[in-house]
Amino acid sequence: MNYHEINTDQSSWAGLLTGDKDALYQLYTNYYHTLLFIGLKHTPDAGLVKDVIQQQFLYFWEMRSSHACRQECTELYHHFFPEKANQ
């Protein structure tokens, strides 16, 4: 992941929390295939994995202003960007 990709993801995570639909779409398109690959390692049911991914992003969108979602998004952000965890 290069510097531009990291900045784009940072902006997208922040945008999601402020209600930016384009940011949600950006995150979804950036991570969908990776999440699909990981999910298929746990179950061969591609339909189930796709549904879970879509439900998770729907959850992020619907709960974007709640404290629980903000905490979960922050934890995910730090998981993907551990070098930013102490900033």
C-alpha positions in Angstrom: 0.0 0.0 0.0 1.5 3.3 -1.0 1.2 6.8 0.5 -1.6 7.9 -1.8 -3.7 4.7 -1.0 -3.2 5.3 2.8 -4.3 8.9 2.5 -7.3 7.9 0.4 -8.3 5.3 3.0 -7.9 7.7 5.8 -10.1 10.2 4.1 -12.6 7.5 3.3 -12.9 6.3 6.9 -13.3 9.9 8.1 -15.8 10.6 5.3 -17.9 7.5 6.2 -18.3 8.8 9.8 -19.5 12.2 8.5 -22.1 10.7 6.1 -20.2 10.8 2.8 -21.7 8.1 0.5 -18.8 8.3 -1.9 -16.4 7.5 1.0 -18.5 4.4 1.8 -18.4 3.3 -1.8 -14.6 3.9 -1.9 -14.1 1.7 1.2 -16.4 -1.0 -0.2 -14.6 -1.1 -3.5 -11.1 -1.0 -1.9 -11.8 -3.9 0.5 -14.5 -6.0 -1.1 -12.2 -8.5 -2.9 -9.8 -8.8 0.1 -12.8 -9.5 2.4 -14.2 -11.9 0.0 -10.9 -13.8 -0.2 -10.7 -14.0 3.6 -14.3 -15.1 3.9 -13.9 -17.8 1.4 -11.1 -19.3 3.5 -13.6 -19.8 6.3 -16.5 -21.1 4.2 -17.0 -22.2 0.6 -20.4 -20.5 0.5 -19.6 -17.4 -1.6 -23.2 -16.2 -1.3 -23.0 -16.2 2.5 -19.6 -14.3 2.4 -21.0 -11.7 0.0 -24.1 -11.2 2.2 -21.9 -10.8 5.3 -19.7 -8.2 3.6 -22.7 -6.2 2.3 -24.4 -6.4 5.7 -21.2 -5.1 7.5 -21.0 -2.1 5.2 -24.7 -1.5 5.6 -24.2 -1.6 9.3 -21.4 0.9 9.1 -23.6 3.3 7.1 -26.7 3.0 9.2 -24.7 3.3 12.5 -22.1 5.8 11.3 -23.1 8.4 13.9 -23.4 6.1 16.8 -20.6 5.8 19.4 -20.4 2.0 18.9 -19.8 2.3 15.1 -17.3 5.1 15.6 -15.4 2.9 18.0 -15.6 -0.1 15.7 -14.5 2.0 12.7 -11.6 3.4 14.7 -10.5 -0.1 15.7 -10.7 -1.3 12.1 -8.8 1.7 10.9 -6.0 1.0 13.4 -6.0 -2.6 12.4 -5.4 -1.6 8.7 -3.1 1.2 9.6 -1.2 0.1 12.8 1.5 2.8 12.2 -1.2 5.4 12.8 -2.4 3.8 16.1 -0.4 6.1 18.4 -1.3 9.4 16.6 
